């Protein structure tokens, strides 16, 4: 999903040049108990907060950990 790809790369959560690379990194670091819902959370975060053209960093709950936010200050 494009939202997951964008969020994973912007935040440096699971950077990668391809969707497959990002997916593999996310699977490697996501604890089993969160795997069922993690993709939904990332999609929703990318759709409503970490938007492609105008991210809402001021409303983001993880901006303190986000590489994109740190660089945009």
PDB file of N, CA, C and O in Angstrom, chain B, residues numbered from 101:
ATOM      1  N   UNK B 101       0.843  -1.184   0.000  1.00  0.00           N
ATOM      2  CA  UNK B 101       0.000   0.000   0.000  1.00  0.00           C
ATOM      3  C   UNK B 101       0.885   1.244   0.000  1.00  0.00           C
ATOM      4  O   UNK B 101       1.921   1.275   0.664  1.00  0.00           O
ATOM      5  N   UNK B 102       0.481   2.251  -0.735  1.00  0.00           N
ATOM      6  CA  UNK B 102       1.287   3.465  -0.850  1.00  0.00           C
ATOM      7  C   UNK B 102       1.397   4.217   0.477  1.00  0.00           C
ATOM      8  O   UNK B 102       2.421   4.845   0.744  1.00  0.00           O
ATOM      9  N   UNK B 103       0.366   4.162   1.303  1.00  0.00           N
ATOM     10  CA  UNK B 103       0.410   4.836   2.599  1.00  0.00           C
ATOM     11  C   UNK B 103       1.468   4.202   3.495  1.00  0.00           C
ATOM     12  O   UNK B 103       2.247   4.906   4.138  1.00  0.00           O
ATOM     13  N   UNK B 104       1.495   2.890   3.536  1.00  0.00           N
ATOM     14  CA  UNK B 104       2.476   2.181   4.362  1.00  0.00           C
ATOM     15  C   UNK B 104       3.884   2.462   3.857  1.00  0.00           C
ATOM     16  O   UNK B 104       4.787   2.715   4.654  1.00  0.00           O
ATOM     17  N   UNK B 105       4.079   2.420   2.547  1.00  0.00           N
ATOM     18  CA  UNK B 105       5.388   2.681   1.953  1.00  0.00           C
ATOM     19  C   UNK B 105       5.868   4.082   2.333  1.00  0.00           C
ATOM     20  O   UNK B 105       7.026   4.258   2.712  1.00  0.00           O
ATOM     21  N   UNK B 106       4.990   5.072   2.233  1.00  0.00           N
ATOM     22  CA  UNK B 106       5.338   6.457   2.554  1.00  0.00           C
ATOM     23  C   UNK B 106       5.661   6.615   4.039  1.00  0.00           C
ATOM     24  O   UNK B 106       6.691   7.193   4.385  1.00  0.00           O
ATOM     25  N   UNK B 107       4.809   6.117   4.909  1.00  0.00           N
ATOM     26  CA  UNK B 107       5.013   6.259   6.351  1.00  0.00           C
ATOM     27  C   UNK B 107       6.290   5.546   6.783  1.00  0.00           C
ATOM     28  O   UNK B 107       7.065   6.089   7.570  1.00  0.00           O
ATOM     29  N   UNK B 108       6.513   4.356   6.285  1.00  0.00           N
ATOM     30  CA  UNK B 108       7.698   3.591   6.677  1.00  0.00           C
ATOM     31  C   UNK B 108       8.981   4.301   6.257  1.00  0.00           C
ATOM     32  O   UNK B 108       9.969   4.279   6.991  1.00  0.00           O
ATOM     33  N   UNK B 109       8.975   4.923   5.094  1.00  0.00           N
ATOM     34  CA  UNK B 109      10.162   5.632   4.630  1.00  0.00           C
ATOM     35  C   UNK B 109      10.314   7.002   5.289  1.00  0.00           C
ATOM     36  O   UNK B 109      11.425   7.376   5.666  1.00  0.00           O
ATOM     37  N   UNK B 110       9.247   7.743   5.433  1.00  0.00           N
ATOM     38  CA  UNK B 110       9.327   9.079   6.052  1.00  0.00           C
ATOM     39  C   UNK B 110       9.798   9.013   7.491  1.00  0.00           C
ATOM     40  O   UNK B 110      10.639   9.806   7.915  1.00  0.00           O
ATOM     41  N   UNK B 111       9.266   8.083   8.228  1.00  0.00           N
ATOM     42  CA  UNK B 111       9.588   7.980   9.651  1.00  0.00           C
ATOM     43  C   UNK B 111      10.882   7.225   9.897  1.00  0.00           C
ATOM     44  O   UNK B 111      11.416   7.235  11.006  1.00  0.00           O
ATOM     45  N   UNK B 112      11.382   6.574   8.862  1.00  0.00           N
ATOM     46  CA  UNK B 112      12.558   5.700   8.949  1.00  0.00           C
ATOM     47  C   UNK B 112      12.246   4.457   9.782  1.00  0.00           C
ATOM     48  O   UNK B 112      13.152   3.822  10.321  1.00  0.00           O
ATOM     49  N   UNK B 113      10.973   4.118   9.884  1.00  0.00           N
ATOM     50  CA  UNK B 113      10.541   2.922  10.597  1.00  0.00           C
ATOM     51  C   UNK B 113      11.034   1.666   9.886  1.00  0.00           C
ATOM     52  O   UNK B 113      11.532   0.735  10.519  1.00  0.00           O
ATOM     53  N   UNK B 114      10.888   1.652   8.571  1.00  0.00           N
ATOM     54  CA  UNK B 114      11.337   0.519   7.755  1.00  0.00           C
ATOM     55  C   UNK B 114      11.666   1.027   6.359  1.00  0.00           C
ATOM     56  O   UNK B 114      10.932   0.750   5.411  1.00  0.00           O
ATOM     57  N   UNK B 115      12.757   1.766   6.224  1.00  0.00           N
ATOM     58  CA  UNK B 115      13.076   2.352   4.926  1.00  0.00           C
ATOM     59  C   UNK B 115      13.410   1.298   3.881  1.00  0.00           C
ATOM     60  O   UNK B 115      13.965   0.244   4.191  1.00  0.00           O
ATOM     61  N   UNK B 116      13.064   1.603   2.646  1.00  0.00           N
ATOM     62  CA  UNK B 116      13.358   0.703   1.546  1.00  0.00           C
ATOM     63  C   UNK B 116      13.007   1.344   0.224  1.00  0.00           C
ATOM     64  O   UNK B 116      12.171   2.245   0.160  1.00  0.00           O
ATOM     65  N   UNK B 117      13.650   0.876  -0.835  1.00  0.00           N
ATOM     66  CA  UNK B 117      13.414   1.432  -2.173  1.00  0.00           C
ATOM     67  C   UNK B 117      12.243   0.784  -2.882  1.00  0.00           C
ATOM     68  O   UNK B 117      11.736   1.327  -3.863  1.00  0.00           O
ATOM     69  N   UNK B 118      11.811  -0.359  -2.404  1.00  0.00           N
ATOM     70  CA  UNK B 118      10.688  -1.064  -3.028  1.00  0.00           C
ATOM     71  C   UNK B 118       9.662  -1.425  -1.957  1.00  0.00           C
ATOM     72  O   UNK B 118       9.965  -1.457  -0.764  1.00  0.00           O
ATOM     73  N   UNK B 119       8.466  -1.691  -2.408  1.00  0.00           N
ATOM     74  CA  UNK B 119       7.395  -2.106  -1.497  1.00  0.00           C
ATOM     75  C   UNK B 119       7.785  -3.408  -0.795  1.00  0.00           C
ATOM     76  O   UNK B 119       7.532  -3.577   0.398  1.00  0.00           O
ATOM     77  N   UNK B 120       8.393  -4.312  -1.534  1.00  0.00           N
ATOM     78  CA  UNK B 120       8.799  -5.598  -0.966  1.00  0.00           C
ATOM     79  C   UNK B 120       9.850  -5.420   0.128  1.00  0.00           C
ATOM     80  O   UNK B 120       9.786  -6.086   1.161  1.00  0.00           O
ATOM     81  N   UNK B 121      10.813  -4.527  -0.092  1.00  0.00           N
ATOM     82  CA  UNK B 121      11.856  -4.287   0.905  1.00  0.00           C
ATOM     83  C   UNK B 121      11.261  -3.715   2.184  1.00  0.00           C
ATOM     84  O   UNK B 121      11.640  -4.118   3.283  1.00  0.00           O
ATOM     85  N   UNK B 122      10.332  -2.778   2.041  1.00  0.00           N
ATOM     86  CA  UNK B 122       9.666  -2.182   3.207  1.00  0.00           C
ATOM     87  C   UNK B 122       8.853  -3.252   3.931  1.00  0.00           C
ATOM     88  O   UNK B 122       8.885  -3.333   5.159  1.00  0.00           O
ATOM     89  N   UNK B 123       8.138  -4.057   3.188  1.00  0.00           N
ATOM     90  CA  UNK B 123       7.334  -5.120   3.804  1.00  0.00           C
ATOM     91  C   UNK B 123       8.201  -6.075   4.605  1.00  0.00           C
ATOM     92  O   UNK B 123       7.852  -6.430   5.731  1.00  0.00           O
ATOM     93  N   UNK B 124       9.313  -6.492   4.047  1.00  0.00           N
ATOM     94  CA  UNK B 124      10.191  -7.433   4.751  1.00  0.00           C
ATOM     95  C   UNK B 124      10.751  -6.824   6.033  1.00  0.00           C
ATOM     96  O   UNK B 124      10.843  -7.506   7.054  1.00  0.00           O
ATOM     97  N   UNK B 125      11.123  -5.548   5.989  1.00  0.00           N
ATOM     98  CA  UNK B 125      11.632  -4.881   7.197  1.00  0.00           C
ATOM     99  C   UNK B 125      10.530  -4.755   8.248  1.00  0.00           C
ATOM    100  O   UNK B 125      10.774  -4.972   9.435  1.00  0.00           O
ATOM    101  N   UNK B 126       9.328  -4.406   7.815  1.00  0.00           N
ATOM    102  CA  UNK B 126       8.219  -4.298   8.764  1.00  0.00           C
ATOM    103  C   UNK B 126       7.908  -5.650   9.406  1.00  0.00           C
ATOM    104  O   UNK B 126       7.679  -5.730  10.613  1.00  0.00           O
ATOM    105  N   UNK B 127       7.899  -6.691   8.613  1.00  0.00           N
ATOM    106  CA  UNK B 127       7.628  -8.025   9.148  1.00  0.00           C
ATOM    107  C   UNK B 127       8.712  -8.456  10.134  1.00  0.00           C
ATOM    108  O   UNK B 127       8.430  -9.134  11.122  1.00  0.00           O
ATOM    109  N   UNK B 128       9.936  -8.063   9.859  1.00  0.00           N
ATOM    110  CA  UNK B 128      11.055  -8.435  10.725  1.00  0.00           C
ATOM    111  C   UNK B 128      10.956  -7.779  12.101  1.00  0.00           C
ATOM    112  O   UNK B 128      11.304  -8.392  13.110  1.00  0.00           O
ATOM    113  N   UNK B 129      10.477  -6.526  12.142  1.00  0.00           N
ATOM    114  CA  UNK B 129      10.493  -5.775  13.392  1.00  0.00           C
ATOM    115  C   UNK B 129       9.136  -5.622  14.086  1.00  0.00           C
ATOM    116  O   UNK B 129       9.074  -5.084  15.192  1.00  0.00           O
ATOM    117  N   UNK B 130       8.064  -6.078  13.469  1.00  0.00           N
ATOM    118  CA  UNK B 130       6.744  -5.961  14.082  1.00  0.00           C
ATOM    119  C   UNK B 130       6.483  -7.184  14.957  1.00  0.00           C
ATOM    120  O   UNK B 130       6.484  -8.310  14.459  1.00  0.00           O
ATOM    121  N   UNK B 131       6.261  -6.978  16.244  1.00  0.00           N
ATOM    122  CA  UNK B 131       5.969  -8.103  17.135  1.00  0.00           C
ATOM    123  C   UNK B 131       4.704  -8.848  16.678  1.00  0.00           C
ATOM    124  O   UNK B 131       3.770  -8.241  16.153  1.00  0.00           O
ATOM    125  N   UNK B 132       4.692 -10.133  16.883  1.00  0.00           N
ATOM    126  CA  UNK B 132       3.582 -10.982  16.439  1.00  0.00           C
ATOM    127  C   UNK B 132       2.225 -10.490  16.926  1.00  0.00           C
ATOM    128  O   UNK B 132       1.240 -10.561  16.191  1.00  0.00           O
ATOM    129  N   UNK B 133       2.165  -9.994  18.155  1.00  0.00           N
ATOM    130  CA  UNK B 133       0.867  -9.588  18.702  1.00  0.00           C
ATOM    131  C   UNK B 133       0.292  -8.348  18.022  1.00  0.00           C
ATOM    132  O   UNK B 133      -0.891  -8.052  18.194  1.00  0.00           O
ATOM    133  N   UNK B 134       1.108  -7.610  17.245  1.00  0.00           N
ATOM    134  CA  UNK B 134       0.629  -6.420  16.552  1.00  0.00           C
ATOM    135  C   UNK B 134       0.434  -6.632  15.049  1.00  0.00           C
ATOM    136  O   UNK B 134      -0.098  -5.753  14.370  1.00  0.00           O
ATOM    137  N   UNK B 135       0.844  -7.755  14.534  1.00  0.00           N
ATOM    138  CA  UNK B 135       0.803  -7.972  13.081  1.00  0.00           C
ATOM    139  C   UNK B 135      -0.605  -7.944  12.500  1.00  0.00           C
ATOM    140  O   UNK B 135      -0.790  -7.500  11.367  1.00  0.00           O
ATOM    141  N   UNK B 136      -1.571  -8.393  13.229  1.00  0.00           N
ATOM    142  CA  UNK B 136      -2.939  -8.428  12.718  1.00  0.00           C
ATOM    143  C   UNK B 136      -3.456  -7.026  12.405  1.00  0.00           C
ATOM    144  O   UNK B 136      -4.161  -6.839  11.413  1.00  0.00           O
ATOM    145  N   UNK B 137      -3.116  -6.042  13.233  1.00  0.00           N
ATOM    146  CA  UNK B 137      -3.657  -4.696  13.076  1.00  0.00           C
ATOM    147  C   UNK B 137      -2.664  -3.655  12.585  1.00  0.00           C
ATOM    148  O   UNK B 137      -3.077  -2.561  12.201  1.00  0.00           O
ATOM    149  N   UNK B 138      -1.381  -3.952  12.585  1.00  0.00           N
ATOM    150  CA  UNK B 138      -0.361  -2.949  12.263  1.00  0.00           C
ATOM    151  C   UNK B 138      -0.569  -2.335  10.881  1.00  0.00           C
ATOM    152  O   UNK B 138      -0.405  -1.126  10.715  1.00  0.00           O
ATOM    153  N   UNK B 139      -0.925  -3.143   9.896  1.00  0.00           N
ATOM    154  CA  UNK B 139      -1.102  -2.579   8.556  1.00  0.00           C
ATOM    155  C   UNK B 139      -2.277  -1.605   8.509  1.00  0.00           C
ATOM    156  O   UNK B 139      -2.221  -0.608   7.789  1.00  0.00           O
ATOM    157  N   UNK B 140      -3.329  -1.878   9.261  1.00  0.00           N
ATOM    158  CA  UNK B 140      -4.468  -0.950   9.323  1.00  0.00           C
ATOM    159  C   UNK B 140      -4.042   0.371   9.957  1.00  0.00           C
ATOM    160  O   UNK B 140      -4.405   1.443   9.473  1.00  0.00           O
ATOM    161  N   UNK B 141      -3.275   0.291  11.038  1.00  0.00           N
ATOM    162  CA  UNK B 141      -2.824   1.502  11.726  1.00  0.00           C
ATOM    163  C   UNK B 141      -1.941   2.339  10.815  1.00  0.00           C
ATOM    164  O   UNK B 141      -2.084   3.561  10.768  1.00  0.00           O
ATOM    165  N   UNK B 142      -1.029   1.698  10.090  1.00  0.00           N
ATOM    166  CA  UNK B 142      -0.135   2.433   9.194  1.00  0.00           C
ATOM    167  C   UNK B 142      -0.894   3.050   8.017  1.00  0.00           C
ATOM    168  O   UNK B 142      -0.608   4.177   7.614  1.00  0.00           O
ATOM    169  N   UNK B 143      -1.847   2.321   7.474  1.00  0.00           N
ATOM    170  CA  UNK B 143      -2.661   2.858   6.376  1.00  0.00           C
ATOM    171  C   UNK B 143      -3.439   4.078   6.852  1.00  0.00           C
ATOM    172  O   UNK B 143      -3.430   5.111   6.183  1.00  0.00           O
ATOM    173  N   UNK B 144      -4.101   3.977   7.979  1.00  0.00           N
ATOM    174  CA  UNK B 144      -4.891   5.092   8.494  1.00  0.00           C
ATOM    175  C   UNK B 144      -4.005   6.283   8.858  1.00  0.00           C
ATOM    176  O   UNK B 144      -4.371   7.434   8.618  1.00  0.00           O
ATOM    177  N   UNK B 145      -2.856   6.005   9.431  1.00  0.00           N
ATOM    178  CA  UNK B 145      -1.925   7.092   9.771  1.00  0.00           C
ATOM    179  C   UNK B 145      -1.464   7.803   8.498  1.00  0.00           C
ATOM    180  O   UNK B 145      -1.390   9.032   8.463  1.00  0.00           O
ATOM    181  N   UNK B 146      -1.157   7.040   7.465  1.00  0.00           N
ATOM    182  CA  UNK B 146      -0.739   7.622   6.198  1.00  0.00           C
ATOM    183  C   UNK B 146      -1.856   8.360   5.479  1.00  0.00           C
ATOM    184  O   UNK B 146      -1.611   9.352   4.793  1.00  0.00           O
ATOM    185  N   UNK B 147      -3.057   7.887   5.633  1.00  0.00           N
ATOM    186  CA  UNK B 147      -4.197   8.507   4.954  1.00  0.00           C
ATOM    187  C   UNK B 147      -4.630   9.816   5.611  1.00  0.00           C
ATOM    188  O   UNK B 147      -4.974  10.775   4.920  1.00  0.00           O
ATOM    189  N   UNK B 148      -4.614   9.857   6.948  1.00  0.00           N
ATOM    190  CA  UNK B 148      -5.184  11.005   7.635  1.00  0.00           C
ATOM    191  C   UNK B 148      -4.183  11.940   8.314  1.00  0.00           C
ATOM    192  O   UNK B 148      -4.493  13.115   8.510  1.00  0.00           O
ATOM    193  N   UNK B 149      -3.015  11.466   8.673  1.00  0.00           N
ATOM    194  CA  UNK B 149      -2.036  12.306   9.368  1.00  0.00           C
ATOM    195  C   UNK B 149      -0.793  12.528   8.501  1.00  0.00           C
ATOM    196  O   UNK B 149      -0.446  13.670   8.199  1.00  0.00           O
ATOM    197  N   UNK B 150      -0.140  11.473   8.109  1.00  0.00           N
ATOM    198  CA  UNK B 150       1.100  11.562   7.334  1.00  0.00           C
ATOM    199  C   UNK B 150       0.754  11.570   5.839  1.00  0.00           C
ATOM    200  O   UNK B 150       1.156  10.688   5.081  1.00  0.00           O
ATOM    201  N   UNK B 151       0.012  12.575   5.456  1.00  0.00           N
ATOM    202  CA  UNK B 151      -0.483  12.679   4.083  1.00  0.00           C
ATOM    203  C   UNK B 151       0.658  12.966   3.113  1.00  0.00           C
ATOM    204  O   UNK B 151       1.688  13.524   3.493  1.00  0.00           O
ATOM    205  N   UNK B 152       0.462  12.580   1.863  1.00  0.00           N
ATOM    206  CA  UNK B 152       1.511  12.697   0.860  1.00  0.00           C
ATOM    207  C   UNK B 152       1.931  14.144   0.622  1.00  0.00           C
ATOM    208  O   UNK B 152       3.122  14.454   0.665  1.00  0.00           O
ATOM    209  N   UNK B 153       0.997  15.008   0.380  1.00  0.00           N
ATOM    210  CA  UNK B 153       1.346  16.377  -0.014  1.00  0.00           C
ATOM    211  C   UNK B 153       1.473  17.346   1.146  1.00  0.00           C
ATOM    212  O   UNK B 153       2.277  18.277   1.099  1.00  0.00           O
ATOM    213  N   UNK B 154       0.687  17.130   2.183  1.00  0.00           N
ATOM    214  CA  UNK B 154       0.717  18.056   3.311  1.00  0.00           C
ATOM    215  C   UNK B 154       0.548  17.281   4.619  1.00  0.00           C
ATOM    216  O   UNK B 154      -0.550  17.209   5.171  1.00  0.00           O
ATOM    217  N   UNK B 155       1.648  16.702   5.105  1.00  0.00           N
ATOM    218  CA  UNK B 155       1.539  15.935   6.344  1.00  0.00           C
ATOM    219  C   UNK B 155       1.178  16.830   7.524  1.00  0.00           C
ATOM    220  O   UNK B 155       1.627  17.973   7.616  1.00  0.00           O
ATOM    221  N   UNK B 156       0.378  16.304   8.403  1.00  0.00           N
ATOM    222  CA  UNK B 156      -0.095  17.043   9.575  1.00  0.00           C
ATOM    223  C   UNK B 156       0.784  16.711  10.785  1.00  0.00           C
ATOM    224  O   UNK B 156       0.319  16.126  11.763  1.00  0.00           O
ATOM    225  N   UNK B 157       2.055  17.095  10.700  1.00  0.00           N
ATOM    226  CA  UNK B 157       3.029  16.747  11.729  1.00  0.00           C
ATOM    227  C   UNK B 157       2.637  17.289  13.103  1.00  0.00           C
ATOM    228  O   UNK B 157       2.946  16.668  14.120  1.00  0.00           O
ATOM    229  N   UNK B 158       1.965  18.430  13.146  1.00  0.00           N
ATOM    230  CA  UNK B 158       1.536  19.007  14.413  1.00  0.00           C
ATOM    231  C   UNK B 158       0.492  18.169  15.132  1.00  0.00           C
ATOM    232  O   UNK B 158       0.319  18.307  16.343  1.00  0.00           O
ATOM    233  N   UNK B 159      -0.208  17.304  14.406  1.00  0.00           N
ATOM    234  CA  UNK B 159      -1.229  16.433  14.994  1.00  0.00           C
ATOM    235  C   UNK B 159      -0.738  15.003  15.187  1.00  0.00           C
ATOM    236  O   UNK B 159      -1.479  14.146  15.668  1.00  0.00           O
ATOM    237  N   UNK B 160       0.502  14.753  14.814  1.00  0.00           N
ATOM    238  CA  UNK B 160       1.033  13.392  14.820  1.00  0.00           C
ATOM    239  C   UNK B 160       1.525  12.988  16.207  1.00  0.00           C
ATOM    240  O   UNK B 160       2.252  13.734  16.863  1.00  0.00           O
ATOM    241  N   UNK B 161       1.128  11.825  16.633  1.00  0.00           N
ATOM    242  CA  UNK B 161       1.537  11.307  17.930  1.00  0.00           C
ATOM    243  C   UNK B 161       2.940  10.741  17.964  1.00  0.00           C
ATOM    244  O   UNK B 161       3.470  10.483  19.045  1.00  0.00           O
ATOM    245  N   UNK B 162       3.549  10.543  16.822  1.00  0.00           N
ATOM    246  CA  UNK B 162       4.904   9.978  16.780  1.00  0.00           C
ATOM    247  C   UNK B 162       5.908  10.930  16.140  1.00  0.00           C
ATOM    248  O   UNK B 162       7.003  10.508  15.767  1.00  0.00           O
ATOM    249  N   UNK B 163       5.556  12.192  16.009  1.00  0.00           N
ATOM    250  CA  UNK B 163       6.455  13.146  15.347  1.00  0.00           C
ATOM    251  C   UNK B 163       7.795  13.294  16.071  1.00  0.00           C
ATOM    252  O   UNK B 163       8.803  13.605  15.437  1.00  0.00           O
ATOM    253  N   UNK B 164       7.821  13.079  17.366  1.00  0.00           N
ATOM    254  CA  UNK B 164       9.076  13.171  18.119  1.00  0.00           C
ATOM    255  C   UNK B 164      10.073  12.107  17.680  1.00  0.00           C
ATOM    256  O   UNK B 164      11.274  12.260  17.903  1.00  0.00           O
ATOM    257  N   UNK B 165       9.602  11.045  17.066  1.00  0.00           N
ATOM    258  CA  UNK B 165      10.466   9.944  16.623  1.00  0.00           C
ATOM    259  C   UNK B 165      10.640   9.917  15.109  1.00  0.00           C
ATOM    260  O   UNK B 165      11.284   9.013  14.578  1.00  0.00           O
ATOM    261  N   UNK B 166      10.079  10.886  14.414  1.00  0.00           N
ATOM    262  CA  UNK B 166      10.008  10.871  12.964  1.00  0.00           C
ATOM    263  C   UNK B 166      11.159  11.639  12.326  1.00  0.00           C
ATOM    264  O   UNK B 166      11.382  12.805  12.650  1.00  0.00           O
ATOM    265  N   UNK B 167      11.887  10.996  11.426  1.00  0.00           N
ATOM    266  CA  UNK B 167      12.992  11.647  10.710  1.00  0.00           C
ATOM    267  C   UNK B 167      12.492  12.777   9.828  1.00  0.00           C
ATOM    268  O   UNK B 167      13.142  13.820   9.750  1.00  0.00           O
ATOM    269  N   UNK B 168      11.358  12.603   9.162  1.00  0.00           N
ATOM    270  CA  UNK B 168      10.812  13.636   8.286  1.00  0.00           C
ATOM    271  C   UNK B 168      10.494  14.895   9.090  1.00  0.00           C
ATOM    272  O   UNK B 168      10.831  16.001   8.668  1.00  0.00           O
ATOM    273  N   UNK B 169       9.862  14.735  10.222  1.00  0.00           N
ATOM    274  CA  UNK B 169       9.502  15.875  11.067  1.00  0.00           C
ATOM    275  C   UNK B 169      10.752  16.589  11.559  1.00  0.00           C
ATOM    276  O   UNK B 169      10.802  17.819  11.558  1.00  0.00           O
ATOM    277  N   UNK B 170      11.750  15.843  11.975  1.00  0.00           N
ATOM    278  CA  UNK B 170      12.993  16.421  12.475  1.00  0.00           C
ATOM    279  C   UNK B 170      13.689  17.246  11.385  1.00  0.00           C
ATOM    280  O   UNK B 170      14.253  18.302  11.674  1.00  0.00           O
ATOM    281  N   UNK B 171      13.652  16.776  10.156  1.00  0.00           N
ATOM    282  CA  UNK B 171      14.303  17.469   9.053  1.00  0.00           C
ATOM    283  C   UNK B 171      13.500  18.665   8.555  1.00  0.00           C
ATOM    284  O   UNK B 171      14.066  19.580   7.957  1.00  0.00           O
ATOM    285  N   UNK B 172      12.193  18.671   8.793  1.00  0.00           N
ATOM    286  CA  UNK B 172      11.345  19.740   8.273  1.00  0.00           C
ATOM    287  C   UNK B 172      11.255  20.941   9.207  1.00  0.00           C
ATOM    288  O   UNK B 172      10.652  21.954   8.852  1.00  0.00           O
ATOM    289  N   UNK B 173      11.841  20.844  10.388  1.00  0.00           N
ATOM    290  CA  UNK B 173      11.793  21.950  11.356  1.00  0.00           C
ATOM    291  C   UNK B 173      12.673  23.083  10.919  1.00  0.00           C
ATOM    292  O   UNK B 173      12.759  24.099  11.609  1.00  0.00           O
TER     293      UNK B 173
END
